[in-house]
Amino acid sequence: MKKKIIGILVCVMLMAVIPAAAGLQVDTEPQEETTGLLKQRIVMRGLVLNPHTTLGGKFAFIGIRVHYTAIGIQGVQRGVLHLQRIVLPDTPKGLITNGYMIVSFRGDIDSII
């Protein structure tokens, strides 16, 4: 009887510890912070697959053909991204479906490409 109670207590402790340990992920990469004035306004549109939020809270998708326009103090930069996984540093605002997206957000285009 004692072994059964100890076994139940161990199971209950493991059921409480495992989810808590899974949520304790530490981000070890240094994050470069720029002020709001130096960030570019980026507009993206195009064909995408599998839009989702990663475990770190960033937005990611597979871009089949994505056009981007980055507007900042350096000027306007335009380009096209073909068949690559794209992770956005900030949460985008706009229309996102599993086939097409048109979004806008603040960030640095060099961290995306």
C-alpha positions as CSV (number, residue, x, y, z in Angstrom):
1,M,0.0,0.0,0.0
2,K,2.9,2.3,0.8
3,K,4.5,1.8,-2.6
4,K,1.2,2.5,-4.4
5,I,0.8,5.9,-2.5
6,I,4.5,6.8,-3.2
7,G,4.0,5.9,-6.9
8,I,0.9,8.1,-7.1
9,L,2.7,11.0,-5.4
10,V,5.7,10.7,-7.8
11,C,3.3,10.7,-10.8
12,V,1.5,13.8,-9.6
13,M,4.8,15.6,-9.0
14,L,6.0,14.7,-12.5
15,M,2.7,15.9,-14.0
16,A,3.2,19.2,-12.3
17,V,6.9,19.6,-13.1
18,I,7.1,18.6,-16.8
19,P,4.7,21.4,-18.1
20,A,6.4,24.0,-15.9
21,A,9.8,23.0,-17.2
22,A,8.5,23.1,-20.8
23,G,7.5,26.7,-20.4
24,L,10.9,27.8,-19.1
25,Q,12.6,28.4,-22.4
26,V,15.3,31.1,-22.2
27,D,16.2,33.2,-25.2
28,T,20.0,33.3,-25.3
29,E,20.4,35.3,-28.5
30,P,21.1,39.0,-28.0
31,Q,18.4,41.2,-29.4
32,E,19.4,44.3,-31.2
33,E,17.0,47.1,-30.2
34,T,16.5,50.1,-32.4
35,T,14.5,53.1,-31.5
36,G,11.1,53.6,-33.1
37,L,12.3,56.4,-35.3
38,L,15.0,54.3,-37.0
39,K,12.8,51.3,-37.8
40,Q,11.5,51.0,-41.3
41,R,7.9,50.5,-42.3
42,I,7.8,47.3,-44.3
43,V,4.9,46.2,-46.5
44,M,4.8,42.6,-47.7
45,R,2.4,41.0,-50.1
46,G,2.4,37.7,-51.9
47,L,1.8,34.0,-52.0
48,V,2.6,32.1,-48.7
49,L,2.2,28.7,-47.1
50,N,1.8,27.7,-43.5
51,P,1.6,31.0,-41.7
52,H,2.1,30.4,-37.9
53,T,3.5,31.8,-34.7
54,T,6.8,30.2,-33.5
55,L,7.5,29.3,-29.9
56,G,9.4,32.5,-29.4
57,G,6.4,34.6,-30.4
58,K,7.6,35.6,-33.8
59,F,5.5,35.2,-37.0
60,A,6.9,32.8,-39.6
61,F,5.7,31.4,-43.0
62,I,7.0,29.9,-46.2
63,G,7.1,32.5,-48.9
64,I,6.5,31.2,-52.4
65,R,6.7,34.7,-54.0
66,V,6.6,37.6,-51.6
67,H,7.1,41.3,-52.7
68,Y,8.4,43.7,-50.0
69,T,8.8,47.4,-49.8
70,A,10.8,48.9,-47.0
71,I,10.4,52.6,-46.4
72,G,12.8,54.3,-44.0
73,I,15.1,57.3,-43.6
74,Q,17.6,55.6,-46.0
75,G,14.9,55.6,-48.8
76,V,12.8,53.0,-50.4
77,Q,14.0,49.5,-50.9
78,R,12.0,46.9,-52.9
79,G,12.5,43.3,-53.7
80,V,11.1,39.8,-54.2
81,L,11.7,36.8,-52.0
82,H,11.3,33.3,-53.7
83,L,10.7,30.0,-52.0
84,Q,12.2,30.6,-48.5
85,R,11.2,30.5,-44.9
86,I,10.6,34.0,-43.6
87,V,10.5,34.9,-39.9
88,L,9.2,38.4,-39.1
89,P,10.7,40.2,-36.1
90,D,7.4,42.0,-35.2
91,T,3.8,41.0,-35.3
92,P,2.3,42.1,-38.6
93,K,-0.9,43.9,-39.2
94,G,-3.0,43.0,-42.2
95,L,-4.6,40.1,-44.1
96,I,-3.0,36.7,-43.6
97,T,-4.5,33.6,-45.1
98,N,-3.0,30.2,-46.0
99,G,-2.6,31.3,-49.6
100,Y,-2.1,35.1,-49.7
101,M,-1.0,37.8,-47.4
102,I,-0.7,41.6,-47.4
103,V,0.8,42.9,-44.2
104,S,2.6,45.9,-42.7
105,F,4.9,46.1,-39.7
106,R,7.9,48.0,-38.3
107,G,11.3,46.4,-38.4
108,D,14.6,46.1,-40.3
109,I,14.5,44.4,-43.7
110,D,18.1,43.2,-43.3
111,S,17.1,40.9,-40.5
112,I,14.4,39.3,-42.7
113,I,16.3,38.7,-46.0
